[in-house]
Amino acid sequence: MSQPPRPALILGSSSPYRRELLERLRIPFAVAVPDIDETPLAGESPEATALRLSRAKAQEIAGRHPGALVIGSDQVATLDGAQIGKPGSHEKALAQLQRMRGRTVTFHSALCLLDGRTGEAQLADVQTRATFRDLPDHELEAYLRLERPYDVAGSAKSEGLGIALLSHMESDDPTALVGLPLIALTTMLRQAGYPLFQH
């Protein structure tokens, strides 16, 4: 019995690391870069920010690609309940890492799968608790010069050299910290009737 054709699948992200993760599933997809304001709202919880932005990214892309399944994702790092954003500069990145050393940071990796055929959105927030090593300033400086992680939440690019900053990690999904929780995503794709094991 022949299966119906798969709907178009679009990853709404500029991240090469999310693209590499999605490629693990060996399914066809396109990439589109969302154009949204990522500023947190006043009084918004970290989880709410991540979920809102993941949905907003998916909606913005879905508006350009009617009928497609769109993946939106966002990540917010938190320490003591306060959001830690993308540093944007060497100085801010160093200050972030100094604040986090020896501490446990919670990363909220939010995911939205928006079905453009029905308008249904599935949402998940996969949390990772990452404990940072208590490293001296000269090692943090060296890491920053080598990795230049100024565009990632918390300056900790775990898919690269940033993994050496961590001493311990707890999560239900090993891919969540990189920014695209594949266990949650494959659950959502199944729910949307997307065949994962089709040649």
Buried (B, 14 or more C-beta within 10 A) or exposed (E): EEEEEBBBBBBBBEBEBBBEBBEEBEBEBEBBEBEBEBEBEEEBBBBBBBBBBBBBBBBBBBEEBEEBBBBBBBBBBBBEEEBBBBBEEBEBBBBBBEBBBEEBBBBBBBBBBBBBEEEEBBBBBBBBEBBBBEBEEEBBBEBBEEBEBBEBBBBBBBBBBBBBBBEEBEBEBEBBBBBBBBBBBBBBBEEBEBEEEEE
